[in-house]
Amino acid sequence: MLNLPRFFVVSACAALLACARAVSPSTPIASAALQIFVAPDAGIVPALDLIHAAQKTLRVSAAVLTEKEILDALKSARGRGVEVRVVLDAQNRATINALQAANIATRTGAPGYKLVRANFIAQDERAALILSFDQTRATMTGKRGFAARTLDADQIGELIAVFEADWKRAPASPTNASLVWSPFNARQRLYALIDSATQSLDLECAELQDDAIEARIANAIQRGVAVRVVIAATQEKLTRAGAQIRLLKTPEIDGTLIIADRARAFIGSTRLGTVALDANRELGMVITDANGLDILATTFEEDWRVGK
């Protein structure tokens, strides 16, 4: 059997299923409009593909952006006439200087947040890539992270609207049901996802240090939900509550994955910590697409098997 990259398999399955059946207009993210990528398997290819495909505009939002191939691709896009604008957390001074030297407009992230970590690339108002991880070589090729490429017009529209609000230093008012923004609606939507679990709840996360989230998970255990957590650090409170915990050191986790009943999932930059939920600008997505859920569940099972 061919050992195909995980992101290629998901893309191929989505395309085949799209041909085989019509997509319900009520589906939040339809198979034909969604691709799931898992780092480090996918590496930097999904981001580069999106940037190379741009014909008119690129809007980039990132916490950290240092990957040379991505920076070179953005400069190349600008050179062929694409309008490129980049919003970065203020820590990226060297990158900001390099982009401005290439005639690429930049802004620091919206003021008032401890960290701006809404990682996405929007291309031509036609496609967008949402990432749980920073755009660095070490992260994209060495850490466990999750990304989603969407063609959903409503989602792309909201990403662009938030980007433009940040660019203009204006208030943002996200409402899309599948996009999860800190601090706007992350708590409510993550609470709802955890509370919806009736049989199983799997979490793979870089951080889990929030009393309300931990209480929600403990309540799920009390109502009979089987809870498994893959994380780097011990979780004594949840262990006492009855959760199964496995520690994963390699690959290091960068982002958050939550799967409820293998029917709904969340992927995003949002750490399950109080600061990330309440004080940072973070971004994630709720996934209900069957193909996306399969790849996320398979990844979780692989990391659960490796964890100790």
C-alpha positions as CSV (number, residue, x, y, z in Angstrom):
1,M,0.0,0.0,0.0
2,L,1.3,3.5,-0.8
3,N,2.3,5.6,2.2
4,L,0.6,8.8,1.1
5,P,0.9,12.0,3.1
6,R,-2.0,12.5,5.4
7,F,-3.1,15.8,3.9
8,F,-3.2,14.2,0.4
9,V,-5.4,11.3,1.6
10,V,-7.9,13.7,3.2
11,S,-8.0,15.9,0.1
12,A,-8.5,12.9,-2.2
13,C,-11.3,11.4,-0.1
14,A,-13.1,14.8,0.1
15,A,-12.9,15.2,-3.7
16,L,-14.2,11.7,-4.3
17,L,-17.1,12.1,-1.9
18,A,-18.0,15.4,-3.3
19,C,-18.4,13.8,-6.7
20,A,-20.4,10.9,-5.3
21,R,-23.1,12.9,-3.4
22,A,-24.5,16.4,-3.1
23,V,-23.5,18.4,-0.1
24,S,-26.3,19.5,2.2
25,P,-26.5,23.3,2.3
26,S,-27.1,23.0,6.1
27,T,-23.7,21.4,6.7
28,P,-21.5,24.0,8.5
29,I,-18.4,23.0,6.5
30,A,-19.1,20.6,3.5
31,S,-16.6,18.0,2.4
32,A,-15.9,19.7,-0.9
33,A,-15.0,22.9,0.9
34,L,-12.7,21.6,3.6
35,Q,-9.2,20.1,3.8
36,I,-7.6,19.1,7.1
37,F,-3.9,19.2,7.5
38,V,-1.8,17.8,10.4
39,A,1.7,19.0,11.2
40,P,4.4,18.0,11.1
41,D,3.3,15.7,8.3
42,A,2.0,18.4,6.0
43,G,4.9,20.8,6.7
44,I,4.7,24.2,5.0
45,V,3.1,23.0,1.8
46,P,-0.5,24.0,2.5
47,A,0.5,27.6,3.3
48,L,2.8,27.8,0.3
49,D,0.1,26.4,-2.0
50,L,-2.4,29.1,-0.9
51,I,0.1,31.9,-1.3
52,H,1.3,30.7,-4.7
53,A,-2.3,30.6,-5.9
54,A,-3.1,34.2,-5.0
55,Q,-3.9,36.4,-7.9
56,K,-5.2,39.6,-6.3
57,T,-5.0,39.7,-2.5
58,L,-3.4,38.0,0.5
59,R,-4.3,38.8,4.1
60,V,-2.0,37.1,6.7
61,S,-2.5,37.1,10.4
62,A,0.1,35.4,12.6
63,A,1.5,35.3,16.1
64,V,5.0,34.5,14.9
65,L,6.1,34.4,11.2
66,T,9.8,33.6,10.5
67,E,9.7,30.7,8.0
68,K,11.9,31.9,5.1
69,E,10.0,30.0,2.4
70,I,6.7,31.6,3.4
71,L,8.3,35.1,3.6
72,D,9.9,34.5,0.2
73,A,6.5,33.4,-1.2
74,L,4.8,36.6,0.2
75,K,7.5,38.7,-1.4
76,S,7.1,36.9,-4.7
77,A,3.4,37.4,-4.6
78,R,3.9,41.1,-4.0
79,G,6.3,41.2,-6.9
80,R,3.7,39.8,-9.3
81,G,1.2,42.4,-8.3
82,V,-0.7,40.8,-5.5
83,E,-1.8,43.1,-2.7
84,V,-0.2,41.6,0.4
85,R,-1.0,42.7,3.9
86,V,0.2,41.1,7.1
87,V,-0.9,41.5,10.7
88,L,1.7,40.3,13.2
89,D,2.1,40.2,16.9
90,A,4.4,43.0,18.0
91,Q,7.2,40.5,18.9
92,N,7.9,40.1,15.1
93,R,9.9,43.3,14.6
94,A,12.6,41.7,12.3
95,T,9.9,40.1,10.1
96,I,7.9,43.4,10.0
97,N,11.1,45.2,8.9
98,A,11.8,42.6,6.2
99,L,8.3,42.7,4.8
100,Q,8.1,46.5,4.7
101,A,11.4,46.5,2.9
102,A,9.7,44.3,0.2
103,N,6.9,46.9,-0.1
104,I,4.5,44.7,1.9
105,A,2.1,46.5,4.2
106,T,2.1,45.4,7.8
107,R,0.4,46.2,11.1
108,T,0.9,44.9,14.6
109,G,-2.0,43.0,16.1
110,A,-5.0,44.7,17.5
111,P,-4.2,46.5,20.8
112,G,-5.6,45.3,24.1
113,Y,-4.6,41.7,23.9
114,K,-1.8,40.0,25.8
115,L,-1.0,38.0,22.6
116,V,-2.4,38.1,19.1
117,R,-2.4,34.4,18.0
118,A,-5.2,34.3,15.4
119,N,-3.2,32.4,12.7
120,F,-4.7,32.4,9.2
121,I,-4.1,33.2,5.6
122,A,-6.9,34.5,3.3
123,Q,-6.4,34.3,-0.4
124,D,-8.4,36.3,-3.0
125,E,-11.6,36.0,-0.9
126,R,-11.7,32.5,-2.3
127,A,-9.9,30.3,0.2
128,A,-8.4,30.5,3.7
129,L,-6.1,28.5,5.8
130,I,-6.6,28.5,9.6
131,L,-3.6,27.2,11.6
132,S,-3.2,26.2,15.3
133,F,0.5,26.8,15.1
134,D,3.1,29.5,14.4
135,Q,4.6,29.9,11.0
136,T,8.1,28.9,11.8
137,R,10.3,26.1,10.4
138,A,10.6,24.4,13.8
139,T,6.9,24.5,14.4
140,M,5.6,23.6,11.0
141,T,8.0,20.7,10.4
142,G,8.6,19.5,13.9
143,K,5.5,20.0,16.2
144,R,2.0,18.5,16.3
145,G,-0.5,21.0,15.1
146,F,-3.7,21.2,13.0
147,A,-4.8,23.3,10.1
148,A,-8.0,23.6,8.0
149,R,-8.3,25.0,4.5
150,T,-11.8,26.3,3.8
151,L,-13.6,27.4,0.7
152,D,-16.7,28.4,2.7
153,A,-17.6,31.9,1.7
154,D,-19.2,32.8,5.0
155,Q,-16.1,31.8,7.0
156,I,-13.7,33.5,4.6
157,G,-15.9,36.6,4.8
158,E,-15.7,36.7,8.6
159,L,-11.9,36.1,8.6
160,I,-11.5,39.1,6.2
161,A,-13.9,41.2,8.3
162,V,-11.9,40.6,11.4
163,F,-8.7,41.2,9.6
164,E,-10.0,44.5,8.2
165,A,-11.3,45.6,11.6
166,D,-7.8,44.9,13.1
167,W,-6.2,46.7,10.3
168,K,-8.3,49.8,10.9
169,R,-8.2,49.4,14.7
170,A,-11.9,49.1,14.7
171,P,-14.1,46.7,16.9
172,A,-14.7,43.2,15.5
173,S,-18.0,41.4,15.9
174,P,-17.6,37.7,14.7
175,T,-20.7,35.7,14.5
176,N,-20.0,32.7,12.3
177,A,-21.2,29.5,13.9
178,S,-18.1,27.4,13.0
179,L,-15.4,29.9,13.9
180,V,-14.2,30.2,17.5
181,W,-12.6,33.5,18.6
182,S,-11.0,34.4,21.9
183,P,-12.0,36.3,23.8
184,F,-15.3,36.9,21.9
185,N,-17.0,33.5,22.0
186,A,-14.3,30.8,22.8
187,R,-15.5,30.0,26.2
188,Q,-19.2,29.6,25.2
189,R,-18.4,27.5,22.2
190,L,-15.8,25.3,23.9
191,Y,-18.2,24.8,26.9
192,A,-20.9,23.8,24.4
193,L,-18.7,21.3,22.7
194,I,-17.5,19.7,25.9
195,D,-21.1,19.6,27.3
196,S,-22.4,18.0,24.2
197,A,-20.4,14.8,24.7
198,T,-22.4,11.8,25.6
199,Q,-20.0,8.9,25.1
200,S,-16.4,10.1,24.5
201,L,-14.3,13.2,24.8
202,D,-10.8,13.2,23.5
203,L,-8.5,16.2,24.0
204,E,-5.0,16.9,22.7
205,C,-3.7,20.2,23.9
206,A,-0.6,22.3,24.6
207,E,-2.1,23.6,27.8
208,L,-5.0,22.7,30.2
209,Q,-5.1,25.2,33.1
210,D,-8.5,26.7,33.5
211,D,-10.8,25.9,36.3
212,A,-14.1,26.3,34.3
213,I,-12.8,24.1,31.5
214,E,-11.6,21.5,33.9
215,A,-14.9,21.5,35.8
216,R,-16.7,21.0,32.5
217,I,-14.5,18.0,31.7
218,A,-15.0,16.6,35.2
219,N,-18.8,16.9,34.8
220,A,-18.6,15.0,31.6
221,I,-16.9,12.2,33.4
222,Q,-19.6,12.2,36.1
223,R,-22.3,11.7,33.5
224,G,-20.4,8.7,32.1
225,V,-18.4,10.1,29.3
226,A,-15.0,8.4,28.6
227,V,-12.4,11.2,28.7
228,R,-8.9,10.9,27.3
229,V,-6.3,13.6,27.4
230,V,-3.0,13.8,25.5
231,I,-0.8,16.6,26.9
232,A,2.8,17.3,27.9
233,A,2.3,17.8,31.6
234,T,0.5,15.8,34.3
235,Q,-3.1,16.7,35.1
236,E,-3.7,15.7,38.7
237,K,-7.1,17.3,39.1
238,L,-8.5,15.5,36.0
239,T,-6.7,12.3,36.9
240,R,-8.5,12.3,40.3
241,A,-11.8,13.0,38.5
242,G,-11.3,9.9,36.4
243,A,-9.8,11.1,33.1
244,Q,-7.3,8.9,31.3
245,I,-4.1,11.0,30.8
246,R,-1.2,10.2,28.5
247,L,1.9,12.4,28.2
248,L,3.3,13.2,24.8
249,K,6.7,14.8,24.6
250,T,7.4,14.1,20.9
251,P,6.1,15.7,18.7
252,E,5.5,18.7,20.9
253,I,1.9,19.8,20.8
254,D,1.2,23.3,19.4
255,G,-2.5,24.1,19.6
256,T,-5.7,22.3,20.7
257,L,-7.8,19.4,19.4
258,I,-11.1,18.4,21.1
259,I,-13.2,15.6,19.7
260,A,-16.7,14.9,21.1
261,D,-18.3,11.6,20.3
262,R,-16.3,11.4,17.1
263,A,-19.1,13.6,15.7
264,R,-17.8,17.2,16.4
265,A,-14.3,18.6,16.8
266,F,-12.4,21.8,17.5
267,I,-9.0,22.7,16.2
268,G,-7.3,26.0,16.9
269,S,-4.5,28.0,18.4
270,T,-6.6,28.5,21.6
271,R,-4.9,27.0,24.5
272,L,-7.2,25.7,27.3
273,G,-5.8,28.3,29.7
274,T,-7.4,31.3,31.3
275,V,-5.2,33.9,29.6
276,A,-5.7,32.3,26.1
277,L,-9.4,32.2,26.5
278,D,-9.9,35.6,28.1
279,A,-7.0,37.9,27.2
280,N,-5.5,36.7,23.9
281,R,-6.8,37.0,20.3
282,E,-7.0,33.4,19.3
283,L,-8.8,31.5,16.5
284,G,-10.1,28.0,15.9
285,M,-12.8,26.1,14.0
286,V,-15.5,23.6,14.9
287,I,-15.4,20.7,12.5
288,T,-18.4,18.4,11.7
289,D,-17.2,17.1,8.3
290,A,-16.8,13.3,8.4
291,N,-13.6,13.2,6.5
292,G,-12.0,15.8,8.7
293,L,-13.2,14.1,11.8
294,D,-11.6,10.8,10.6
295,I,-8.2,12.3,10.1
296,L,-8.3,14.1,13.4
297,A,-9.5,11.0,15.3
298,T,-6.8,8.9,13.6
299,T,-4.1,11.5,14.6
300,F,-5.4,11.4,18.2
301,E,-5.3,7.6,18.3
302,E,-1.7,7.6,17.0
303,D,-0.6,10.1,19.7
304,W,-2.5,8.3,22.4
305,R,-0.7,5.1,21.4
306,V,2.7,6.8,21.6
307,G,2.0,8.7,24.8
308,K,3.0,7.4,28.2
